[in-house]
Amino acid sequence: MIAGNRLTDVSHAIEEGTHAAERLHGRPYGIVDGYGGHAIGREMHMDPFLPNEGKPGKGPQLVVGSVLAIEPMLTLGTYETVVLEDEWTVVTTDGSRAAHWEHTVAVTEDGPRILTLRPE
């Protein structure tokens, strides 16, 4: 989330962070397929879509004022999911546990600023 970087630089950082956690914990993590983050502006969910993995250097350039919801979604098993009959609940196809969390981050002249940090 630095001015001049590209959208998929963030995607790649999420993927690399996942691989670092795998090495640290000595186990694989699945990155949930098809879900990810998004831009935030005058609406809550805006384009571009932010994948949670990918090759760096692609997509729109980040500029001062860009704001993205970064939403890693990891599993302890498969990356494949299915949406249940309620058309809202998403589960992994192998029943493994999954976690999803989000931070909203802005590109500023002084570097990235996490807008969703809780006060200590």
C-alpha positions as CSV (number, residue, x, y, z in Angstrom):
1,M,0.0,0.0,0.0
2,I,2.7,2.4,-1.1
3,A,2.1,5.1,-3.8
4,G,3.5,3.9,-7.1
5,N,3.0,0.2,-6.4
6,R,0.4,-1.8,-8.3
7,L,-2.8,-3.6,-7.0
8,T,-1.3,-7.1,-7.3
9,D,1.7,-6.0,-5.3
10,V,-0.7,-6.2,-2.3
11,S,-2.1,-9.5,-3.5
12,H,1.5,-10.9,-3.7
13,A,2.3,-9.6,-0.2
14,I,-0.8,-11.4,1.2
15,E,0.3,-14.6,-0.5
16,E,3.9,-14.3,0.7
17,G,2.7,-13.6,4.2
18,T,0.7,-16.8,4.1
19,H,3.7,-18.8,3.0
20,A,5.8,-17.2,5.8
21,A,3.1,-18.3,8.3
22,E,3.2,-21.8,6.8
23,R,7.0,-21.9,7.5
24,L,6.6,-20.5,11.0
25,H,3.8,-22.9,12.0
26,G,5.1,-25.9,10.0
27,R,1.8,-26.5,8.2
28,P,0.1,-25.6,5.0
29,Y,-2.7,-23.0,4.7
30,G,-5.2,-22.8,1.9
31,I,-6.0,-19.3,0.4
32,V,-9.7,-19.4,-0.2
33,D,-10.4,-19.3,-4.0
34,G,-12.5,-16.5,-5.5
35,Y,-12.7,-14.2,-2.5
36,G,-10.7,-11.1,-1.6
37,G,-10.7,-7.5,-0.9
38,H,-11.9,-4.4,-2.7
39,A,-11.6,-0.6,-3.0
40,I,-13.5,1.6,-0.7
41,G,-14.6,5.1,-1.7
42,R,-18.1,6.7,-1.9
43,E,-19.4,3.1,-1.6
44,M,-18.4,0.2,0.6
45,H,-17.6,-2.3,-2.1
46,M,-16.0,-0.9,-5.2
47,D,-13.7,-2.0,-8.0
48,P,-11.0,-3.1,-8.3
49,F,-11.3,-6.5,-6.8
50,L,-8.2,-7.4,-4.7
51,P,-7.2,-11.0,-5.0
52,N,-5.5,-12.6,-2.0
53,E,-2.7,-14.1,-4.2
54,G,-1.0,-13.3,-7.5
55,K,1.9,-12.1,-9.4
56,P,3.1,-8.6,-8.5
57,G,3.2,-5.6,-10.8
58,K,-0.3,-5.8,-12.3
59,G,-3.5,-3.9,-12.1
60,P,-4.1,-0.2,-11.3
61,Q,-1.4,1.9,-9.8
62,L,-1.8,2.8,-6.1
63,V,-1.9,6.6,-5.6
64,V,-2.1,8.8,-2.5
65,G,-5.7,8.6,-1.4
66,S,-6.3,5.0,-2.6
67,V,-8.2,3.0,0.0
68,L,-8.5,-0.8,0.0
69,A,-10.2,-3.4,2.2
70,I,-7.6,-6.1,2.5
71,E,-9.4,-9.3,3.3
72,P,-7.2,-12.5,3.7
73,M,-9.2,-15.7,3.9
74,L,-7.2,-18.8,4.9
75,T,-8.2,-22.4,5.7
76,L,-6.6,-25.3,7.4
77,G,-7.5,-27.4,4.4
78,T,-8.7,-26.9,0.9
79,Y,-9.1,-23.6,-0.8
80,E,-12.4,-24.7,-2.4
81,T,-15.7,-23.5,-1.0
82,V,-19.4,-23.9,-1.5
83,V,-22.2,-21.5,-0.6
84,L,-25.0,-23.0,1.5
85,E,-28.7,-22.8,0.8
86,D,-29.1,-19.6,2.8
87,E,-27.0,-18.0,-0.1
88,W,-24.8,-16.3,2.5
89,T,-22.8,-19.0,4.5
90,V,-19.6,-20.2,2.8
91,V,-17.9,-23.4,3.9
92,T,-14.9,-25.3,2.7
93,T,-15.7,-28.4,0.7
94,D,-13.6,-30.6,3.0
95,G,-15.1,-29.1,6.2
96,S,-11.8,-27.6,7.4
97,R,-11.8,-24.5,9.5
98,A,-11.3,-21.2,7.9
99,A,-10.7,-17.6,9.0
100,H,-11.4,-14.3,7.4
101,W,-10.4,-10.9,8.7
102,E,-10.2,-7.4,7.2
103,H,-8.3,-4.1,7.6
104,T,-9.0,-1.0,5.6
105,V,-5.8,0.6,4.6
106,A,-5.1,4.0,2.9
107,V,-2.1,5.1,0.8
108,T,-0.8,8.3,2.3
109,E,2.3,10.5,1.5
110,D,3.8,9.0,4.7
111,G,3.2,5.4,3.7
112,P,0.3,3.0,4.4
113,R,-2.2,3.9,7.2
114,I,-4.4,1.3,8.7
115,L,-7.8,2.9,9.2
116,T,-9.4,0.0,11.2
117,L,-6.9,-0.3,14.1
118,R,-8.5,-0.5,17.5
119,P,-7.3,1.9,20.1
120,E,-5.2,0.2,22.7
